[in-house]
C-alpha cells in the first residue's frame, strides 16, 4: 500500500470511525430478521462476519453502535432514551454500574457455555458470582519497541522508560490509571494505591519522564508505530498485535515489575428490550469456535479455554499475549476507586500532561 500523508491518514481514520456504526446499521436494515438486537461495543471489537452469521442463524437484525471510552458508554446509558441489549464495559466500571442500577442480573439458566470459560477469569473480585457479567476479552498493558531504534535488552522494565537516551522517543497511552500505574509499579506499589503522598511522589516521577514523551495518544498510536515514527509505545496488548502485524520491526514486552491485567465483559444493560436476543448473543459468543475466530480477528486474549485450544500455535504459544502462570501472578487488576480518588488520579495526570 502506498504511504499516505499524515493529514490524509488522520482524516480518513476520522471518516471511517464516523461511518463505522452507520455502515453496520445500514447493513442490518436490509438483513435477515425483523426483530432487532442492539449491541453497544468498542469500535472494531468483533469480527463483522460473526455478526452476519449470528443474524442468519438466529433471525435477528443487529444494530451495532460503538463508544470510545467506558465513561461515554456509562453516561449514555444513565441518560436513558436508548435501547441497548448488550454492552461491554471494562472490569473497573462494573461495580459503579451495579451501584447505579444500570445492569440487569444475568439468568444463568439461560446461558449455555459458561463451562468453557477459564476459571482464572470467572468469579473475579468485581463480580464474584458473575451475577452481572461474563468475560469477553482480556489483556495487559505493556511496551512496544522498534528494533531499528531500541535494543531488546534496554527495554525490559518500566524503569527503562526513564533512560536519557529515550528522549522524545516514547508514545504514551492517554489514560490516567495506566500512566500513573506505570509509575506505581516502577516503585513496587499497587496499581490501586490511594495514599495521596505516594501518588504525588509518582506524579513527580512522571514529570521527570516527560522529556522522553514524544506524544500522548490514543488510536493514532498504531499508525505512528507502523510507520517507524517513534521508537517506543505504551499500549494495550491487543493494540500491540495490530502494530506487530503491520511492522516486522516491532515487538511487545511485558515489563518485569508487573503489569495491569484487565477484562472487558459482556453485560445486559437496563435499557435492554430484547432479552431473548441478548441471551442468544451471549450463548453464540461463548461457543469455542466462535470465540476462537473472534480472538484471532481482534488480537486480544480470549478467556474461553476451549477457544484458546483452537487458536493457531503461533498465537497461543506467544508468551507476551498468553503469559505463563508465573508471570500472570505478577499482574494486578484495577479496583474501582472512589470518585474523589479517581478525580485525584485525573488531576495528577492532567498536571503531568501540561508539563
Secondary structure, DSSP 8 states (H G I E B T S, - for coil): -----HHHHHHHHHHHHHHHHHHHHHHHHTSS-SEEEEEEEETT-S-HHHHHHHHHHHTEEEEEEEES-HHHHHHHHHH-----SEEEEEHHHHHHHHHTT-B----GGG---GGGB-GGGSS-GGGTT-SS-EEEEEEEEEEEEETTT--GGG-SSGGGGG-GGGTT-EEEES-HHHHHHHHHHHTT--TT---HHHHHHHHHHHHHHGGGEEEEESTHHHHHHHTT--SEEEEEHHHHHHHHHH-TTEEEE--TT--BEEEEEEE-BTT-S-HHHHHHHHHHHHSHHHHHHHHHHH-SB-SBHHHHHHS-HHHHT-TTTS--HHHHTT-B------HHHHHHHHHHHHHHHH-
